[in-house]
Amino acid sequence: CWILLTLINIDWQHQILPDELTLFGLWLGIIFNLYNFFTDIHSAIYGAILGYLFLSIVNFVAKFFLKKAAIGNGDFKLL
């Protein structure tokens, strides 16, 4: 929760999500799920991949129609 609250504050003020925090959260989630803490490891990895791909597709479509990026890369990593 502290990582997410920190990211919200940084994003609100600077409109960036630092890799140091987003990737730390990603790896922390993967490590926790090695031991089936929230879900099995396969679901955790597939969720990370599909979440990233989903936002990539949304951003690609938005770029096509709006001619500019609609979602930052930090958001991909956070999801």
MMTF fields as JSON, N, C-alpha, C and O atoms, coordinates in Angstrom:
{
  "mmtfVersion": "1.0.0",
  "mmtfProducer": "UNKNOWN",
  "numBonds": 315,
  "numAtoms": 316,
  "numGroups": 79,
  "numChains": 1,
  "numModels": 1,
  "chainsPerModel": [1],
  "groupsPerChain": [79],
  "chainIdList": ["A"],
  "bondAtomList": [4, 2, 8, 6, 12, 10, 16, 14, 20, 18, 24, 22, 28, 26, 32, 30, 36, 34, 40, 38, 44, 42, 48, 46, 52, 50, 56, 54, 60, 58, 64, 62, 68, 66, 72, 70, 76, 74, 80, 78, 84, 82, 88, 86, 92, 90, 96, 94, 100, 98, 104, 102, 108, 106, 112, 110, 116, 114, 120, 118, 124, 122, 128, 126, 132, 130, 136, 134, 140, 138, 144, 142, 148, 146, 152, 150, 156, 154, 160, 158, 164, 162, 168, 166, 172, 170, 176, 174, 180, 178, 184, 182, 188, 186, 192, 190, 196, 194, 200, 198, 204, 202, 208, 206, 212, 210, 216, 214, 220, 218, 224, 222, 228, 226, 232, 230, 236, 234, 240, 238, 244, 242, 248, 246, 252, 250, 256, 254, 260, 258, 264, 262, 268, 266, 272, 270, 276, 274, 280, 278, 284, 282, 288, 286, 292, 290, 296, 294, 300, 298, 304, 302, 308, 306, 312, 310],
  "bondOrderList": [1, 1, 1, 1, 1, 1, 1, 1, 1, 1, 1, 1, 1, 1, 1, 1, 1, 1, 1, 1, 1, 1, 1, 1, 1, 1, 1, 1, 1, 1, 1, 1, 1, 1, 1, 1, 1, 1, 1, 1, 1, 1, 1, 1, 1, 1, 1, 1, 1, 1, 1, 1, 1, 1, 1, 1, 1, 1, 1, 1, 1, 1, 1, 1, 1, 1, 1, 1, 1, 1, 1, 1, 1, 1, 1, 1, 1, 1],
  "groupList": [{"groupName": "CYS", "atomNameList": ["N", "CA", "C", "O"], "elementList": ["N", "C", "C", "O"], "formalChargeList": [0, 0, 0, 0], "bondAtomList": [1, 0, 2, 1, 3, 2], "bondOrderList": [1, 1, 2], "singleLetterCode": "C", "chemCompType": "L-PEPTIDE LINKING"}, {"groupName": "TRP", "atomNameList": ["N", "CA", "C", "O"], "elementList": ["N", "C", "C", "O"], "formalChargeList": [0, 0, 0, 0], "bondAtomList": [1, 0, 2, 1, 3, 2], "bondOrderList": [1, 1, 2], "singleLetterCode": "W", "chemCompType": "L-PEPTIDE LINKING"}, {"groupName": "ILE", "atomNameList": ["N", "CA", "C", "O"], "elementList": ["N", "C", "C", "O"], "formalChargeList": [0, 0, 0, 0], "bondAtomList": [1, 0, 2, 1, 3, 2], "bondOrderList": [1, 1, 2], "singleLetterCode": "I", "chemCompType": "L-PEPTIDE LINKING"}, {"groupName": "LEU", "atomNameList": ["N", "CA", "C", "O"], "elementList": ["N", "C", "C", "O"], "formalChargeList": [0, 0, 0, 0], "bondAtomList": [1, 0, 2, 1, 3, 2], "bondOrderList": [1, 1, 2], "singleLetterCode": "L", "chemCompType": "L-PEPTIDE LINKING"}, {"groupName": "THR", "atomNameList": ["N", "CA", "C", "O"], "elementList": ["N", "C", "C", "O"], "formalChargeList": [0, 0, 0, 0], "bondAtomList": [1, 0, 2, 1, 3, 2], "bondOrderList": [1, 1, 2], "singleLetterCode": "T", "chemCompType": "L-PEPTIDE LINKING"}, {"groupName": "ASN", "atomNameList": ["N", "CA", "C", "O"], "elementList": ["N", "C", "C", "O"], "formalChargeList": [0, 0, 0, 0], "bondAtomList": [1, 0, 2, 1, 3, 2], "bondOrderList": [1, 1, 2], "singleLetterCode": "N", "chemCompType": "L-PEPTIDE LINKING"}, {"groupName": "ASP", "atomNameList": ["N", "CA", "C", "O"], "elementList": ["N", "C", "C", "O"], "formalChargeList": [0, 0, 0, 0], "bondAtomList": [1, 0, 2, 1, 3, 2], "bondOrderList": [1, 1, 2], "singleLetterCode": "D", "chemCompType": "L-PEPTIDE LINKING"}, {"groupName": "GLN", "atomNameList": ["N", "CA", "C", "O"], "elementList": ["N", "C", "C", "O"], "formalChargeList": [0, 0, 0, 0], "bondAtomList": [1, 0, 2, 1, 3, 2], "bondOrderList": [1, 1, 2], "singleLetterCode": "Q", "chemCompType": "L-PEPTIDE LINKING"}, {"groupName": "HIS", "atomNameList": ["N", "CA", "C", "O"], "elementList": ["N", "C", "C", "O"], "formalChargeList": [0, 0, 0, 0], "bondAtomList": [1, 0, 2, 1, 3, 2], "bondOrderList": [1, 1, 2], "singleLetterCode": "H", "chemCompType": "L-PEPTIDE LINKING"}, {"groupName": "PRO", "atomNameList": ["N", "CA", "C", "O"], "elementList": ["N", "C", "C", "O"], "formalChargeList": [0, 0, 0, 0], "bondAtomList": [1, 0, 2, 1, 3, 2], "bondOrderList": [1, 1, 2], "singleLetterCode": "P", "chemCompType": "L-PEPTIDE LINKING"}, {"groupName": "GLU", "atomNameList": ["N", "CA", "C", "O"], "elementList": ["N", "C", "C", "O"], "formalChargeList": [0, 0, 0, 0], "bondAtomList": [1, 0, 2, 1, 3, 2], "bondOrderList": [1, 1, 2], "singleLetterCode": "E", "chemCompType": "L-PEPTIDE LINKING"}, {"groupName": "PHE", "atomNameList": ["N", "CA", "C", "O"], "elementList": ["N", "C", "C", "O"], "formalChargeList": [0, 0, 0, 0], "bondAtomList": [1, 0, 2, 1, 3, 2], "bondOrderList": [1, 1, 2], "singleLetterCode": "F", "chemCompType": "L-PEPTIDE LINKING"}, {"groupName": "GLY", "atomNameList": ["N", "CA", "C", "O"], "elementList": ["N", "C", "C", "O"], "formalChargeList": [0, 0, 0, 0], "bondAtomList": [1, 0, 2, 1, 3, 2], "bondOrderList": [1, 1, 2], "singleLetterCode": "G", "chemCompType": "PEPTIDE LINKING"}, {"groupName": "TYR", "atomNameList": ["N", "CA", "C", "O"], "elementList": ["N", "C", "C", "O"], "formalChargeList": [0, 0, 0, 0], "bondAtomList": [1, 0, 2, 1, 3, 2], "bondOrderList": [1, 1, 2], "singleLetterCode": "Y", "chemCompType": "L-PEPTIDE LINKING"}, {"groupName": "SER", "atomNameList": ["N", "CA", "C", "O"], "elementList": ["N", "C", "C", "O"], "formalChargeList": [0, 0, 0, 0], "bondAtomList": [1, 0, 2, 1, 3, 2], "bondOrderList": [1, 1, 2], "singleLetterCode": "S", "chemCompType": "L-PEPTIDE LINKING"}, {"groupName": "ALA", "atomNameList": ["N", "CA", "C", "O"], "elementList": ["N", "C", "C", "O"], "formalChargeList": [0, 0, 0, 0], "bondAtomList": [1, 0, 2, 1, 3, 2], "bondOrderList": [1, 1, 2], "singleLetterCode": "A", "chemCompType": "L-PEPTIDE LINKING"}, {"groupName": "VAL", "atomNameList": ["N", "CA", "C", "O"], "elementList": ["N", "C", "C", "O"], "formalChargeList": [0, 0, 0, 0], "bondAtomList": [1, 0, 2, 1, 3, 2], "bondOrderList": [1, 1, 2], "singleLetterCode": "V", "chemCompType": "L-PEPTIDE LINKING"}, {"groupName": "LYS", "atomNameList": ["N", "CA", "C", "O"], "elementList": ["N", "C", "C", "O"], "formalChargeList": [0, 0, 0, 0], "bondAtomList": [1, 0, 2, 1, 3, 2], "bondOrderList": [1, 1, 2], "singleLetterCode": "K", "chemCompType": "L-PEPTIDE LINKING"}],
  "groupTypeList": [0, 1, 2, 3, 3, 4, 3, 2, 5, 2, 6, 1, 7, 8, 7, 2, 3, 9, 6, 10, 3, 4, 3, 11, 12, 3, 1, 3, 12, 2, 2, 11, 5, 3, 13, 5, 11, 11, 4, 6, 2, 8, 14, 15, 2, 13, 12, 15, 2, 3, 12, 13, 3, 11, 3, 14, 2, 16, 5, 11, 16, 15, 17, 11, 11, 3, 17, 17, 15, 15, 2, 12, 5, 12, 6, 11, 17, 3, 3],
  "groupIdList": [1, 2, 3, 4, 5, 6, 7, 8, 9, 10, 11, 12, 13, 14, 15, 16, 17, 18, 19, 20, 21, 22, 23, 24, 25, 26, 27, 28, 29, 30, 31, 32, 33, 34, 35, 36, 37, 38, 39, 40, 41, 42, 43, 44, 45, 46, 47, 48, 49, 50, 51, 52, 53, 54, 55, 56, 57, 58, 59, 60, 61, 62, 63, 64, 65, 66, 67, 68, 69, 70, 71, 72, 73, 74, 75, 76, 77, 78, 79],
  "secStructList": [7, 2, 2, 2, 2, 2, 2, 2, 2, 2, 2, 2, 2, 2, 1, 7, 7, 7, 2, 2, 2, 2, 2, 2, 2, 2, 2, 2, 2, 2, 2, 2, 2, 2, 6, 6, 1, 1, 1, 7, 2, 2, 2, 2, 2, 2, 2, 2, 2, 2, 2, 2, 2, 2, 2, 2, 2, 2, 2, 2, 2, 2, 2, 2, 2, 2, 1, 1, 7, 1, 1, 7, 2, 2, 2, 2, 2, 2, 7],
  "xCoordList": [0.819, 0.0, 0.862, 0.523, 1.985, 2.843, 3.449, 3.601, 3.787, 4.334, 3.279, 3.578, 2.045, 0.977, 0.66, 0.448, 0.627, 0.374, 1.492, 1.233, 2.72, 3.848, 3.746, 3.986, 3.392, 3.243, 2.12, 2.254, 1.016, -0.093, 0.385, 0.094, 1.111, 1.596, 2.572, 2.468, 3.513, 4.483, 3.774, 4.059, 2.86, 2.131, 1.291, 1.224, 0.665, -0.179, 0.659, 0.24, 1.848, 2.672, 3.508, 3.679, 4.031, 4.998, 4.574, 5.248, 3.475, 2.967, 4.001, 4.145, 4.716, 5.624, 5.463, 5.052, 5.789, 5.83, 7.236, 7.575, 8.057, 9.457, 9.586, 8.893, 10.494, 10.756, 11.181, 10.857, 11.906, 12.38, 11.226, 11.369, 10.104, 8.954, 8.037, 7.569, 7.776, 6.853, 7.456, 6.769, 8.731, 9.362, 9.578, 9.512, 9.837, 9.936, 8.615, 8.603, 7.515, 6.195, 5.908, 5.329, 6.317, 6.127, 6.873, 6.294, 8.148, 8.951, 8.512, 8.567, 8.08, 7.571, 6.339, 6.196, 5.457, 4.273, 4.625, 4.027, 5.599, 6.028, 6.636, 6.336, 7.475, 8.123, 7.092, 7.165, 6.136, 5.095, 4.324, 3.944, 4.1, 3.292, 4.09, 3.518, 5.396, 6.169, 5.664, 5.738, 5.151, 4.654, 3.127, 2.561, 2.462, 0.997, 0.352, -0.68, 0.958, 0.435, -0.913, -1.861, -1.013, -2.276, -2.891, -4.1, -2.033, -2.458, -1.263, -0.183, -1.444, -0.302, 0.621, 0.202, 1.853, 2.866, 2.529, 2.811, 1.933, 1.576, 0.548, 0.665, -0.445, -1.459, -0.849, -1.225, 0.078, 0.722, 1.527, 1.466, 2.276, 3.086, 2.201, 2.423, 1.2, 0.277, -0.468, -0.691, -0.845, -1.527, -0.652, -1.12, 0.629, 1.558, 1.725, 1.704, 1.889, 2.084, 0.828, 0.9, -0.314, -1.562, -1.967, -2.505, -1.714, -2.003, -1.177, -1.691, 0.112, 0.995, 0.551, 0.487, 0.246, -0.189, -1.516, -1.698, -2.443, -3.744, -3.575, -4.146, -2.788, -2.585, -1.777, -1.974, -0.871, -0.127, -1.064, -0.916, -2.022, -2.991, -3.888, -4.147, -4.358, -5.181, -4.399, -4.94, -3.143, -2.308, -2.064, -2.066, -1.856, -1.657, -2.892, -2.774, -4.059, -5.306, -5.512, -5.914, -5.235, -5.379, -4.418, -4.793, -3.17, -2.211, -2.696, -2.51, -3.317, -3.807, -4.878, -4.865, -5.806, -6.922, -6.594, -7.01, -5.864, -5.579, -4.266, -4.015, -3.431, -2.114, -1.168, -0.228, -1.417, -0.49, -0.697, -1.723, 0.292, 0.215, -0.875, -0.986, -1.664, -2.744, -2.388, -2.951, -1.462, -1.085, 0.442, 1.109, 0.983, 2.433, 2.922, 2.159, 4.2, 4.781, 4.803, 4.775, 4.851, 4.803, 3.493, 3.453, 2.426, 1.116, 1.094, 0.452, 1.799, 1.879, 2.498, 1.976, 3.62, 4.336, 3.545, 3.585, 2.828, 2.036, 0.906, 0.617, 0.254, -0.834, -0.318, -1.095],
  "yCoordList": [-1.199, 0.0, 1.262, 2.256, 1.208, 2.399, 2.713, 3.878, 1.683, 1.903, 2.564, 3.513, 2.059, 2.634, 4.072, 4.922, 4.347, 5.724, 6.66, 7.798, 6.188, 6.993, 7.238, 8.352, 6.204, 6.363, 7.322, 8.111, 7.262, 8.191, 9.628, 10.499, 9.868, 11.213, 11.705, 12.842, 10.856, 11.247, 11.486, 12.464, 10.603, 10.75, 12.024, 12.72, 12.327, 13.522, 14.795, 15.736, 14.807, 16.01, 16.146, 17.253, 15.023, 15.095, 14.35, 14.445, 13.615, 12.815, 11.819, 11.616, 11.205, 10.109, 9.018, 9.283, 7.816, 6.696, 6.111, 5.465, 6.326, 5.881, 4.367, 3.627, 3.925, 2.493, 1.841, 0.68, 2.585, 2.012, 1.482, 0.458, 2.158, 1.738, 0.777, -0.207, 1.052, 0.17, -1.214, -2.22, -1.274, -2.576, -3.31, -4.539, -2.561, -3.186, -3.856, -4.982, -3.171, -3.75, -4.964, -5.947, -4.89, -6.026, -7.256, -8.337, -7.091, -8.229, -8.704, -9.9, -7.795, -8.194, -9.081, -10.085, -8.712, -9.519, -10.892, -11.897, -10.93, -12.214, -13.091, -14.282, -12.518, -13.286, -13.808, -14.966, -12.974, -13.424, -14.604, -15.525, -14.569, -15.621, -16.876, -17.862, -16.847, -18.087, -19.103, -20.312, -18.587, -19.438, -19.417, -19.697, -19.083, -19.065, -18.177, -18.534, -17.025, -16.113, -15.537, -15.566, -15.014, -14.481, -15.416, -15.648, -15.944, -16.837, -17.697, -17.545, -18.591, -19.405, -18.581, -17.581, -19.0, -18.233, -18.08, -17.037, -19.095, -18.995, -17.89, -17.12, -17.815, -16.768, -15.39, -14.433, -15.281, -14.0, -13.525, -12.354, -14.438, -14.067, -13.754, -12.76, -14.595, -14.319, -13.002, -12.249, -12.724, -11.464, -10.262, -9.261, -10.356, -9.254, -9.036, -7.901, -10.114, -10.015, -9.485, -8.569, -10.063, -9.643, -8.226, -7.494, -7.828, -6.457, -5.457, -4.436, -5.758, -4.895, -4.836, -3.761, -6.0, -6.037, -5.315, -4.631, -5.466, -4.801, -3.285, -2.639, -2.722, -1.271, -0.85, 0.247, -1.707, -1.4, -1.299, -0.409, -2.203, -2.178, -0.946, -0.282, -0.645, 0.555, 1.8, 2.684, 1.869, 3.016, 3.087, 4.175, 1.939, 1.905, 2.434, 3.243, 1.983, 2.432, 3.932, 4.663, 4.382, 5.804, 6.64, 7.7, 6.171, 6.895, 6.986, 8.005, 5.912, 5.894, 6.957, 7.666, 7.069, 8.007, 9.413, 10.392, 9.531, 10.839, 11.445, 12.631, 10.632, 11.051, 11.451, 12.216, 10.938, 11.158, 10.039, 9.359, 9.868, 8.816, 9.155, 10.297, 8.171, 8.383, 7.846, 8.283, 6.905, 6.258, 6.221, 5.883, 6.571, 6.526, 5.108, 4.243, 4.877, 3.553, 3.131, 1.935, 4.074, 3.729, 3.071, 2.202, 3.484, 2.876, 1.411, 0.589, 1.083, -0.31, -1.15, -2.202, -0.67, -1.422, -1.501, -2.516, -0.444, -0.445, -1.442, -2.113, -1.558, -2.523, -3.937, -4.888],
  "zCoordList": [0.0, 0.0, 0.0, -0.641, 0.73, 0.787, -0.577, -0.944, -1.309, -2.65, -3.54, -4.264, -3.483, -4.31, -3.915, -4.781, -2.62, -2.171, -2.619, -3.012, -2.562, -3.021, -4.521, -4.987, -5.278, -6.725, -7.083, -8.018, -6.352, -6.594, -6.402, -7.221, -5.327, -5.026, -6.097, -6.557, -6.49, -7.524, -8.856, -9.546, -9.213, -10.474, -10.474, -11.487, -9.374, -9.265, -9.448, -10.122, -8.836, -8.876, -10.151, -10.663, -10.668, -11.758, -13.022, -14.047, -12.963, -14.079, -14.599, -15.805, -13.656, -13.986, -12.93, -11.8, -13.311, -12.375, -12.456, -13.447, -11.436, -11.505, -11.583, -10.884, -12.454, -12.616, -11.308, -11.054, -10.48, -9.221, -8.373, -7.706, -8.393, -7.583, -8.331, -7.756, -9.602, -10.333, -10.54, -10.366, -10.908, -11.119, -9.8, -9.754, -8.728, -7.408, -7.043, -6.547, -7.285, -7.013, -7.881, -7.417, -9.147, -10.053, -9.541, -9.433, -9.228, -8.757, -7.385, -7.099, -6.538, -5.228, -5.392, -4.695, -6.308, -6.576, -7.127, -6.742, -8.031, -8.592, -7.493, -7.415, -6.659, -5.583, -4.592, -4.182, -4.2, -3.279, -3.86, -3.137, -5.155, -5.769, -6.122, -6.588, -5.906, -6.013, -4.999, -5.216, -3.892, -2.806, -2.715, -1.659, -3.827, -3.92, -2.859, -2.29, -2.593, -1.581, -1.995, -1.21, -3.212, -3.73, -4.766, -4.78, -5.628, -6.705, -7.084, -6.514, -8.033, -8.449, -9.346, -9.928, -9.45, -10.172, -11.65, -12.24, -12.254, -13.671, -13.905, -14.858, -13.047, -13.181, -12.967, -13.645, -12.042, -11.772, -12.981, -13.356, -13.581, -14.742, -15.941, -16.632, -16.194, -17.303, -17.077, -18.025, -15.857, -15.547, -15.825, -16.366, -15.456, -15.72, -17.222, -17.698, -17.952, -19.403, -20.089, -20.908, -19.754, -20.407, -20.03, -20.862, -18.777, -18.37, -19.164, -19.622, -19.324, -20.105, -21.563, -22.16, -22.127, -23.528, -23.742, -24.749, -22.796, -22.921, -23.003, -23.881, -22.083, -22.127, -23.348, -23.871, -23.806, -25.034, -26.226, -27.063, -26.305, -27.405, -27.309, -28.312, -26.103, -25.907, -26.315, -26.979, -25.923, -26.271, -27.779, -28.354, -28.419, -29.869, -30.599, -31.52, -30.191, -30.812, -30.566, -31.471, -29.346, -29.046, -29.875, -30.376, -30.027, -30.867, -32.311, -32.977, -32.785, -34.16, -34.369, -35.376, -33.416, -33.574, -33.08, -33.699, -31.99, -31.396, -31.86, -31.65, -32.489, -32.98, -31.843, -32.057, -30.645, -29.522, -28.507, -28.506, -27.652, -26.634, -25.622, -25.175, -25.272, -24.309, -22.938, -21.934, -22.884, -21.637, -21.568, -22.546, -20.41, -20.242, -19.995, -19.568, -20.266, -20.072, -18.611, -18.32, -17.695, -16.27, -15.893, -15.022, -16.548, -16.291, -16.701, -16.048, -17.792, -18.225, -17.121, -16.754, -16.597, -15.569, -14.283, -13.586, -13.963, -12.728, -12.796, -11.806, -13.951, -14.081, -13.952, -14.035]
}
